[in-house]
Amino acid sequence: MDRGLARSTLIRSGHCSVCPITPKSPRSRLVGPVYVHGVLAMLEFPTFAQFPPALQAAAVRRKLQSGESVFRQGDEALAFYAVERGRIRVVSHTRTGRTVLLYRAVAGECFAETSLFAEQYSCEAIADVPSQVVSFPTAALVAALRFKPELAERFLQVLSRRIDSLKERVNLQNIAPARDRVLEYLFVAVPPGQTTVAFDRSFREIADELNLTQETLYRTLAELEREGVISRQKRSITLRRTA
């Protein structure tokens, strides 16, 4: 049996090495930023206390090492996930052998939402860094959504914001030339009222998000720095003036 499928089966059955979630957990409230229409909006996932008892009992935590798969593309879709700690990279593998980055989920965000209505995962989820996720068996979550309208409404908000986030990513990746794409990314990334952004990931990962090669991103940043548009220090970039 594929290891990813085996792990999913363990999650579904509840026989997993991670500890089950309880309403008293100090990490019971999952909060994180979601990119929507060029701004960072706080998306607060419902507290476990709001979940029906059956869903609380079915939820489990799982620790992941950097590079470890949560599930693989083609695995049976048995669970929906939220990130409790760390960062998860969600990618799609094409028939031609290319790996396409779809999005990254950080603490407080969820992923694998489409698993609720699909037989197989259409993507792979991989831990970028040591992480901890919370899984909810799809059958238990669907049942909870049917009988708890406020939870269903919150979940619809999650899906809506995910769609908005993906639309923003597509729009960004369609900007040409690379210089304009990088500048737009930086303008959005800089917090309101500030000029500097500190990234929590490598420039290689940022290049993936922008659908650029590392060489193109490094060359573009170097050109912008020579022109005095930006300055760089390790993983921080400061906007000096409008290009």
Secondary structure by P-SEA (a helix, b strand, c coil): ccaaaaaaaaaaaccccbbbbcccccccbbbbbbbcccbbbbbbccccccccaaaaaabbbbbbccccccccccccccbbbbbccbbbbbbbbcccbbbbbcccccccccccccccccccccbbbbccccbbbbbbcaaaaaaaaaccaaaaaaaaaaaaaaaaaaaaaaaaaacccaaaaaaaaaaaaccccccbbbbcccaaaaaaaacccaaaaaaaaaaaaaaccccccccbbbbcccc
